[in-house]
Amino acid sequence: MALSGVGVKRIDITVDENEAEPGALELMKIVRPEWKAENIQFKMLTGGNTNKMYACYVPEIPGDTVLIRIYGHKSELMVDRAKEIETFQVLFKAKCGPELYCCFNNGICYQYIPGVTIDSDMVKSEKVYPLVAHKMAQMHTIKPEDGSQISNPGLFPTMKRWYQNFPKDFEDEETNIRFKENIPNYDQLGKELEELETTLVQLNSPIVFCHNDLLLANIVYDEQTKDVAFIDYEYTCYNYQGFDIANHFCEFAGLDVVDFDNYPQKEFQLKWIKKYLSDWYTMSGVNKYVTDKDVEKLYVVVNKFALAAHFFWGLWTLIQSVHSTVDFDFLGYGIQKFGEYFRRKEEFLALQMPSD
């Protein structure tokens, strides 16, 4: 990605994920030198399942909260940290994201975005879903600052890299039995990945600047401004438009308690896609009316890419299940994601483009 990483403070401090306050106080001396150490409060945040998050604030100074994210163990196997930092800068400049204050040895500090993370009801509500579609369309119009052409979507290179790190066995016997009984073997997944790439590349989905991880916990709604913001840019890159939308729809199922029946029905998807396309055309400078055929075509593309979304996070969970120190059943989630991939595979691949 031809983006600038210039100007970010880099601080030689390591924050202990199990005892974060001493390191966090050292960071605040630099990020918020005007704050008195004895007045600083800390709150551990929930919602992430790769990293650990803390909010730092002074109660007497409302509206100024610094977030500290401590990278998860071995998370560099999944995340390009240098690219993530560049993404923060690009999105802040485009008024699509928070300000990045600094990087430290094992994490970053950045601006807190006020609001509440949306839930499974809000994401489908008339007051929220158009805002999400609009914000995604806005993000999808961001171009490389150097004017270069976008030609390398990140989806399949990332999945192939994760596939190479796919665990063959688990040390714990009970976990290993669960893994062997519920996850397809290495060769079968490799064949599925090849077939998926062949099928989806042929759809010619536009390559745009994608978030790639729009689960509900990564969307913040501000009641006062009546707007949404996207947070957490670990997986952001130029990617297929269809994947970003599909992945968001797949995340309607939830994370801690997964219910794939919450995957949006066609009627809702068509409304969402029509709003998205209208805004994307306008912000891209395209003088075009959104037709029913435009909406139907993107609907087909999105639902085929939903298979890639399940496969993508299925691979991710298996690597996390080996390395992560976060208390989350990664293997169980991976079993669910691959299960849904195979359950919906025939149905989604059978979808046909509307005739001209």
RADA-V507967 format. One record per residue. N is the residue number from 1. OMEGA is omega in radians with two decimals (NA if undefined). Layout:
# RADA-V507967
{{N/OMEGA} {N/OMEGA}}
This chain:
# RADA-V507967
{{1/-3.10} {2/-3.12} {3/-3.08} {4/3.04} {5/-3.06} {6/2.96} {7/3.13} {8/3.08} {9/3.08} {10/-3.00} {11/-3.08} {12/3.11} {13/3.03} {14/-3.11} {15/3.13} {16/-3.09} {17/-3.14} {18/3.08} {19/-2.92} {20/-2.95} {21/3.13} {22/3.11} {23/3.12} {24/3.11} {25/3.09} {26/3.10} {27/-3.11} {28/3.06} {29/-3.10} {30/-3.08} {31/3.12} {32/-3.07} {33/-3.14} {34/3.13} {35/3.05} {36/-3.03} {37/-3.08} {38/-3.14} {39/-3.05} {40/3.10} {41/-3.14} {42/3.08} {43/3.07} {44/-3.10} {45/3.09} {46/3.09} {47/3.10} {48/3.09} {49/2.99} {50/-3.04} {51/3.01} {52/-3.02} {53/3.07} {54/3.01} {55/3.10} {56/-3.08} {57/3.01} {58/-3.06} {59/-3.11} {60/3.14} {61/-3.10} {62/3.06} {63/3.12} {64/3.12} {65/3.12} {66/3.08} {67/3.05} {68/3.08} {69/3.11} {70/-3.07} {71/3.09} {72/3.14} {73/3.12} {74/-3.12} {75/3.09} {76/3.05} {77/-3.13} {78/-2.94} {79/3.00} {80/-3.01} {81/3.11} {82/3.13} {83/3.12} {84/3.13} {85/3.08} {86/-3.13} {87/3.09} {88/-3.09} {89/-3.12} {90/-3.10} {91/3.09} {92/3.12} {93/-3.14} {94/-3.12} {95/3.11} {96/-3.07} {97/-3.10} {98/3.11} {99/3.06} {100/-3.07} {101/-3.12} {102/2.97} {103/2.98} {104/-2.95} {105/-3.08} {106/3.09} {107/-3.11} {108/3.01} {109/3.14} {110/-3.05} {111/3.04} {112/3.08} {113/-3.11} {114/3.11} {115/3.13} {116/3.05} {117/-3.04} {118/3.12} {119/-3.02} {120/3.07} {121/-3.11} {122/-3.03} {123/3.13} {124/-3.06} {125/-3.12} {126/-3.13} {127/-3.05} {128/-3.00} {129/3.09} {130/3.10} {131/3.12} {132/3.12} {133/3.13} {134/-3.11} {135/3.10} {136/3.10} {137/3.11} {138/3.13} {139/-3.09} {140/3.10} {141/-3.13} {142/-3.12} {143/3.05} {144/-3.08} {145/-3.12} {146/3.10} {147/-3.10} {148/3.12} {149/3.12} {150/-3.06} {151/-3.03} {152/3.10} {153/-2.99} {154/-2.97} {155/-3.01} {156/3.00} {157/3.12} {158/-3.12} {159/3.11} {160/3.09} {161/3.12} {162/3.12} {163/3.12} {164/3.12} {165/-3.11} {166/-3.12} {167/3.10} {168/-3.12} {169/3.02} {170/-3.11} {171/3.13} {172/-3.03} {173/-3.12} {174/3.10} {175/-3.11} {176/3.10} {177/3.11} {178/3.13} {179/-3.07} {180/-3.08} {181/-2.98} {182/-3.12} {183/3.08} {184/-3.10} {185/-3.04} {186/-3.09} {187/3.14} {188/3.12} {189/3.09} {190/3.10} {191/3.10} {192/-3.12} {193/3.10} {194/-3.14} {195/3.14} {196/3.12} {197/-3.14} {198/-3.10} {199/-2.99} {200/3.12} {201/-3.12} {202/3.13} {203/3.11} {204/3.07} {205/-3.14} {206/3.09} {207/-3.05} {208/-3.14} {209/-2.96} {210/3.02} {211/3.07} {212/-3.12} {213/-3.07} {214/2.94} {215/-3.02} {216/-3.12} {217/3.13} {218/3.08} {219/-3.09} {220/3.12} {221/3.12} {222/-3.11} {223/-3.10} {224/-3.11} {225/-3.08} {226/-3.12} {227/3.06} {228/3.04} {229/3.06} {230/3.11} {231/3.11} {232/-3.01} {233/-3.07} {234/-3.03} {235/-3.11} {236/3.07} {237/3.00} {238/-3.00} {239/-3.12} {240/3.08} {241/-3.11} {242/-3.14} {243/-3.07} {244/3.12} {245/-3.12} {246/-3.12} {247/3.09} {248/3.12} {249/3.13} {250/-3.10} {251/3.03} {252/-3.10} {253/-3.13} {254/-3.05} {255/-3.12} {256/3.01} {257/-3.02} {258/3.07} {259/-3.08} {260/3.03} {261/3.09} {262/3.03} {263/-2.97} {264/3.09} {265/-3.04} {266/-3.10} {267/3.12} {268/-3.13} {269/-3.13} {270/3.08} {271/-3.12} {272/-3.09} {273/3.12} {274/3.09} {275/3.14} {276/-3.09} {277/3.12} {278/-3.13} {279/-3.12} {280/3.08} {281/-3.10} {282/-3.09} {283/3.09} {284/-3.14} {285/-3.13} {286/-3.14} {287/-3.02} {288/3.06} {289/3.14} {290/3.14} {291/3.07} {292/3.13} {293/3.07} {294/-3.11} {295/-3.12} {296/3.12} {297/-3.13} {298/3.07} {299/3.13} {300/-3.13} {301/-3.10} {302/-3.08} {303/3.01} {304/3.12} {305/3.05} {306/3.09} {307/3.12} {308/3.12} {309/3.10} {310/-3.12} {311/-3.13} {312/-3.09} {313/3.01} {314/3.08} {315/-3.12} {316/-3.08} {317/-3.11} {318/3.07} {319/3.11} {320/-3.09} {321/3.11} {322/-2.93} {323/-2.98} {324/3.05} {325/3.13} {326/-3.12} {327/-3.13} {328/-3.13} {329/-3.10} {330/-3.13} {331/3.12} {332/3.12} {333/3.11} {334/3.09} {335/3.12} {336/-3.10} {337/3.11} {338/3.09} {339/3.13} {340/3.07} {341/-3.10} {342/3.14} {343/-3.07} {344/-3.00} {345/-3.08} {346/-3.12} {347/-3.07} {348/-3.14} {349/3.14} {350/-3.14} {351/-3.09} {352/3.05} {353/3.07} {354/-3.11} {355/3.14} {356/NA}}
